[in-house]
């Protein structure tokens, strides 16, 4: 009876492993290949450096009204305010309840974007285009992510050498994402496959999240079963006929040995990939919230903040591409961006300035009033604030609060801005996701090209083990 039970148990494991492999072998194989491509081709985005390149300088002479006059007769005060140039004219951009709306800074009229104006705005990002066309969309394959406040978008196709497709906010007239033909093509082989980023599914957040969660979970079960079976069939002492340690030959032997060799890494990758969508809200963390930003600012923008003479400040700083209203501890600054950098400008004097230490420390304490606080200046990266795809801000202030959730904030002292957050859950997630999924354990391991060589080698081994399984599954289906 015991032998029958054991035999039945093994048979069930084999069946589950076989049919899960037939169903999921190809997606897992594609995950390995797309993961390699993603190391070099990220999902399309518009970086600050790209904005520095395409934005036109603000013409101070054309800024004829204040932000407050442009805001009237709207009720209340906006959450965020910026000033840039759109199609050759200065415009104020106001963010309210997560949505942007814009007003021309030369005459106070609402910015009404047309296809012609969208193409004019996009022209600086595709200067060599022989022709352009624009269409209004809500979302497509390359406009997922943090663009909700700008939708609908004008998708501008440019007839240039790069095959540019540019996305213009219908609310602000600004370029908010750029893509090239090469970038889109490589992303079909990377992020689209790896994240299951197919438009009909990704448009619906929760269904997409469930698909990723259950697919990666089932794939994790597939590899775990394979490891159990692989170890169970391995003989190190009482060997099989001919002195072999594995009973298999051909593709089966390759699958057995490669699976045993790389199976542990495959499990960590699938487990950490499963964690990427915060299954069942496990290890969920709020990150930097709107409440945190408001606390550091010392309260919302006020009428007098919007009444400053922005044109005079622009005139003092020729070449400014963008002014962003920024409060720190109740004092108003303007973050001025030019072709090379961002710097804070005092809103009253118009001179370059940074928040003094006392004001900054008081603003940081306001993040968690009454909690014991330790602040230190970091001149090098630590385990929770470091460069990956983007360079980490340094020097940075690390503010640790003595609270149950271990809340810790990173503050850019030069910009008076929150640039990072970690709490107990996010610290666990940093090691279980970034550590296991990206092999991002320490600076020495992250150093390139060491990291590239290591991750590519592991992906190729995992892909080879999976390919052998796909071949075996295909043969089984054909029988």
RABEL-V465328 format. One record per pair of residues at least 24 apart in sequence whose C-alpha atoms are under 10 Angstrom apart, sorted by sequence separation. I is the first residue (numbers start at 0). J is the second residue. If there is no record, write none. Layout:
# RABEL-V465328
i->{I/I}
j->{J/J}
This chain:
# RABEL-V465328
i->{66/67/69/131/132/133/141/142/149/152/300/309/330/373/374/375/383/384/395/57/58/66/85/131/132/141/229/230/300/301/373/374/384/57/58/61/62/63/65/66/130/131/132/149/229/230/233/299/300/304/305/327/328/372/373/374/383/392/56/57/61/62/64/66/130/131/228/229/299/304/327/372/373/391/392/55/56/57/61/62/128/129/130/131/229/230/298/301/303/304/316/326/327/330/371/372/373/391/54/55/58/60/61/62/128/129/130/146/225/226/229/230/296/297/298/300/328/329/370/371/372/54/55/57/58/59/70/86/127/128/129/136/145/146/225/229/296/297/298/299/300/301/328/370/371/372/54/55/56/57/58/70/85/86/125/126/127/128/129/133/135/228/295/296/297/298/300/327/328/369/370/371/54/55/56/57/69/70/85/86/87/121/125/127/128/131/132/133/134/135/226/227/294/295/296/297/298/312/327/328/366/368/370/377/54/55/56/57/69/86/87/121/122/124/125/126/127/128/131/133/135/136/142/225/226/229/293/294/295/296/297/312/316/328/329/363/367/374/376/55/68/69/85/86/121/125/127/128/133/135/142/225/226/292/293/294/295/296/297/312/315/316/327/328/364/366/367/373/374/375/376/384/385/69/85/86/117/118/120/121/122/125/128/141/142/226/292/293/294/296/312/314/315/316/327/328/363/367/372/374/376/384/66/68/69/71/84/85/86/117/118/119/121/125/141/142/222/226/293/312/313/327/328/360/363/364/374/376/383/384/66/69/70/86/117/118/125/141/222/225/226/309/312/328/359/383/384/66/68/69/70/117/118/125/308/311/312/360/383/64/65/68/69/70/114/118/124/125/223/307/308/367/383/63/64/65/67/69/113/114/124/125/222/223/226/307/309/366/62/63/64/66/112/114/124/222/308/61/62/63/64/65/141/223/304/366/383/61/62/63/64/121/122/140/222/223/304/383/61/62/63/121/222/382/60/61/62/120/121/141/221/363/59/121/219/220/363/383/118/120/140/218/219/222/363/382/383/98/99/100/117/118/120/218/219/382/98/99/100/117/118/219/220/97/98/99/117/124/141/219/220/387/97/98/99/116/117/121/123/140/218/219/359/96/97/98/117/120/121/122/125/217/218/219/359/360/363/387/95/114/116/119/120/121/124/143/215/216/219/359/362/94/117/118/120/121/215/216/219/363/94/112/114/117/141/143/214/215/218/112/113/116/117/121/140/142/215/216/217/356/359/385/386/112/117/140/141/215/216/355/358/359/382/385/111/112/139/140/143/212/215/216/354/355/382/387/110/111/112/113/139/140/143/214/215/353/354/382/386/110/111/112/138/139/212/213/353/354/355/381/382/109/110/111/112/140/211/212/297/352/353/354/381/109/110/139/140/211/212/216/352/353/380/139/211/212/296/138/211/212/295/297/208/211/212/213/295/297/54/212/295/296/297/53/208/209/211/212/295/296/53/55/100/101/102/103/208/294/295/297/53/54/99/100/101/102/207/208/209/293/294/295/296/297/53/54/99/100/101/208/209/292/294/295/296/343/344/52/53/99/100/101/294/295/342/343/52/53/98/99/100/291/293/294/295/341/342/343/53/98/293/294/341/50/291/292/294/49/291/290/291/93/94/92/93/194/92/193/91/92/334/90/92/333/334/90/332/90/332/85/86/85/86/327/328/83/84/85/327/84/85/325/326/327/83/325/326/325/44/43/44/42/43/44/42/43/44/42/43/44/42/295/291/54/296/54/284/286/295/296/45/53/287/295/286/287/295/50/50/292/50/292/50/291/49/49/45/46/288/45/46/287/44/45/46/287/44/45/287/288/43/44/45/286/287/43/44/286/287/43/285/286/42/43/284/285/286/284/285/284/43/283/284/285/286/42/43/282/283/284/285/40/41/42/282/283/284/40/282/283/284/40/42/43/281/282/41/42/282/284/40/41/42/282/283/39/40/282/42/43/281/37/40/41/42/36/37/40/41/42/36/39/40/36/37/38/277/33/36/37/33/35/36/37/275/33/34/35/36/37/274/33/34/32/33/34/37/275/32/33/36/271/274/275/30/31/33/34/274/275/29/30/33/34/271/272/273/29/30/32/33/34/271/272/32/33/270/271/272/275/30/31/270/271/274/29/30/268/269/271/272/273/29/30/267/268/271/272/30/267/270/271/272/26/27/268/269/270/271/26/267/268/269/267/268/26/266/267/268/268/264/265/267/264/27/26/27/26/23/27/23/26/27/265/264/265/23/24/264/22/23/265/22/261/264/265/20/24/261/264/265/19/20/23/261/262/263/19/261/262/265/260/261/265/19/20/260/261/16/19/20/258/261/262/18/19/257/258/261/262/16/17/257/260/15/16/19/20/104/257/258/259/15/16/104/257/258/16/17/257/258/16/17/256/257/12/15/16/254/255/258/15/16/253/254/257/258/13/78/253/254/12/13/16/253/254/255/12/251/253/254/255/13/250/253/254/12/13/78/252/253/254/12/250/251/254/250/251/254/9/249/250/9/250/251/79/80/250/251/78/79/89/250/9/77/78/76/77/78/76/77/75/76/77/80/75/76/75/82/76/77/82/76/82/89/91/92/70/89/91/31/67/67/70/66/67/69/83/84/31/66/67/68/69/82/83/84/27/66/67/68/82/83/30/65/66/67/82/83/65/66/67/81/82/83/65/66/81/82/27/64/65/66/80/81/82/64/65/66/80/81/222/64/65/79/80/81/63/64/65/79/80/62/63/64/78/79/62/63/62/63/61/62/59/60/59/60/62/58/59/62/81/57/59/60/80/81/82/83/59/60/81/58/59/57/58/59/56/57/59/59/57/58/59/57/58/59/56/57/58/56/57/58/55/56/57/55/56/57/54/55/56/57/54/55/53/54/51/52/51/50/51/50/56/57/56/54/55/56/54/55/54/51/52/53/50/51/52/50/51/52/50/51/47/49/51/48/51/48/48/47/47/46/41/39/38/38/34/39/38/35/38/38/35/36/34/35/34/35/32/35/31/34/35/33/31/32/31/32/30/31/31/32/28/31/32/28/30/31/30/31/28/29/27/28/31/27/28/28/29/25/28/29/24/27/28/26/27/28/24/25/28/24/25/28/23/24/27/24/25/24/25/20/24/25/23/24/21/22/25/20/21/24/20/21/24/21/22/17/20/21/17/20/21/19/20/17/18/21/17/21/18/17/18}
j->{90/91/93/155/156/157/165/166/173/176/324/333/354/397/398/399/407/408/419/82/83/91/110/156/157/166/254/255/325/326/398/399/409/83/84/87/88/89/91/92/156/157/158/175/255/256/259/325/326/330/331/353/354/398/399/400/409/418/83/84/88/89/91/93/157/158/255/256/326/331/354/399/400/418/419/83/84/85/89/90/156/157/158/159/257/258/326/329/331/332/344/354/355/358/399/400/401/419/83/84/87/89/90/91/157/158/159/175/254/255/258/259/325/326/327/329/357/358/399/400/401/84/85/87/88/89/100/116/157/158/159/166/175/176/255/259/326/327/328/329/330/331/358/400/401/402/85/86/87/88/89/101/116/117/156/157/158/159/160/164/166/259/326/327/328/329/331/358/359/400/401/402/86/87/88/89/101/102/117/118/119/153/157/159/160/163/164/165/166/167/258/259/326/327/328/329/330/344/359/360/398/400/402/409/87/88/89/90/102/119/120/154/155/157/158/159/160/161/164/166/168/169/175/258/259/262/326/327/328/329/330/345/349/361/362/396/400/407/409/89/102/103/119/120/155/159/161/162/167/169/176/259/260/326/327/328/329/330/331/346/349/350/361/362/398/400/401/407/408/409/410/418/419/104/120/121/152/153/155/156/157/160/163/176/177/261/327/328/329/331/347/349/350/351/362/363/398/402/407/409/411/419/102/104/105/107/120/121/122/153/154/155/157/161/177/178/258/262/329/348/349/363/364/396/399/400/410/412/419/420/103/106/107/123/154/155/162/178/259/262/263/346/349/365/396/420/421/104/106/107/108/155/156/163/346/349/350/398/421/103/104/107/108/109/153/157/163/164/262/346/347/406/422/103/104/105/107/109/153/154/164/165/262/263/266/347/349/406/103/104/105/107/153/155/165/263/349/103/104/105/106/107/183/265/346/408/425/104/105/106/107/164/165/183/265/266/347/426/105/106/107/165/266/426/105/106/107/165/166/186/266/408/105/167/265/266/409/429/165/167/187/265/266/269/410/429/430/146/147/148/165/166/168/266/267/430/147/148/149/166/167/268/269/147/148/149/167/174/191/269/270/437/148/149/150/167/168/172/174/191/269/270/410/148/149/150/169/172/173/174/177/269/270/271/411/412/415/439/148/167/169/172/173/174/177/196/268/269/272/412/415/148/171/172/174/175/269/270/273/417/149/167/169/172/196/198/269/270/273/168/169/172/173/177/196/198/271/272/273/412/415/441/442/169/174/197/198/272/273/412/415/416/439/442/169/170/197/198/201/270/273/274/412/413/440/445/169/170/171/172/198/199/202/273/274/412/413/441/445/170/171/172/198/199/272/273/413/414/415/441/442/170/171/172/173/201/272/273/358/413/414/415/442/171/172/201/202/273/274/278/414/415/442/202/274/275/359/202/275/276/359/361/273/276/277/278/360/362/120/278/361/362/363/120/275/276/278/279/362/363/121/123/168/169/170/171/276/362/363/365/122/123/168/169/170/171/276/277/278/362/363/364/365/366/123/124/169/170/171/278/279/362/364/365/366/413/414/123/124/170/171/172/365/366/413/414/124/125/170/171/172/363/365/366/367/413/414/415/126/171/366/367/414/124/365/366/368/124/366/366/367/170/171/170/171/272/171/272/171/172/414/171/173/414/415/172/414/173/415/171/172/172/173/414/415/171/172/173/415/173/174/414/415/416/173/415/416/416/141/141/142/141/142/143/142/143/144/143/144/145/144/410/408/173/415/174/404/406/415/416/166/174/408/416/408/409/417/173/174/416/175/417/176/417/176/177/174/175/417/175/176/417/175/176/177/418/176/177/419/420/176/177/178/419/420/177/178/420/421/178/420/421/178/179/420/421/422/421/422/422/182/422/423/424/425/182/183/422/423/424/425/181/182/183/423/424/425/182/424/425/426/183/185/186/424/425/185/186/426/428/185/186/187/427/428/185/186/428/189/190/428/185/188/189/190/185/186/189/190/191/186/189/190/187/188/189/428/185/188/189/186/188/189/190/428/187/188/189/190/191/428/188/189/188/189/190/193/431/189/190/193/428/431/432/188/189/191/192/432/433/188/189/192/193/430/431/432/189/190/192/193/194/431/432/193/194/431/432/433/436/192/193/432/433/436/192/193/431/432/434/435/436/193/194/431/432/435/436/195/432/435/436/437/192/193/434/435/436/437/193/434/435/436/435/436/195/435/436/437/438/435/436/438/436/214/214/215/215/214/218/215/218/219/457/457/458/217/218/458/217/218/460/218/457/460/461/217/221/458/461/462/217/218/221/459/460/461/218/460/461/464/460/461/465/220/221/461/462/218/221/222/460/463/464/221/222/460/461/464/465/220/221/461/464/220/221/224/225/309/462/463/464/221/222/310/463/464/223/224/464/465/224/225/464/465/221/224/225/463/464/467/225/226/463/464/467/468/224/289/464/465/224/225/228/465/466/467/225/464/466/467/468/227/464/467/468/227/228/293/467/468/469/228/466/467/470/467/468/471/227/467/468/228/469/470/299/300/470/471/299/300/310/471/231/299/300/299/300/301/300/301/300/301/302/305/301/302/302/309/304/305/310/305/313/320/322/323/302/321/323/265/301/302/305/302/303/305/319/320/268/303/304/305/306/319/320/321/265/304/305/306/320/321/269/304/305/306/321/322/305/306/307/321/322/323/306/307/322/323/269/306/307/308/322/323/324/307/308/309/323/324/465/308/309/323/324/325/308/309/310/324/325/308/309/310/324/325/309/310/310/311/310/311/309/310/310/311/313/310/311/314/333/310/312/313/333/334/335/336/313/314/335/313/314/313/314/315/313/314/316/317/316/317/318/317/318/319/317/318/319/318/319/320/318/319/320/319/320/321/319/320/321/322/320/321/320/321/319/320/320/320/321/321/336/337/337/336/337/338/337/338/338/336/337/338/336/337/338/337/338/339/338/339/336/338/340/338/341/339/340/340/341/389/388/388/388/437/437/451/451/451/454/455/454/455/454/455/455/456/455/458/455/458/459/458/457/458/458/459/458/459/460/461/458/461/462/459/461/462/462/463/461/462/461/462/465/462/463/464/465/462/465/466/462/465/466/465/466/467/464/465/468/465/466/469/465/466/469/467/468/468/469/465/469/470/469/470/468/469/472/468/469/472/469/470/473/471/472/468/471/472/469/472/473/472/473/471/472/475/472/476/475/475/476}
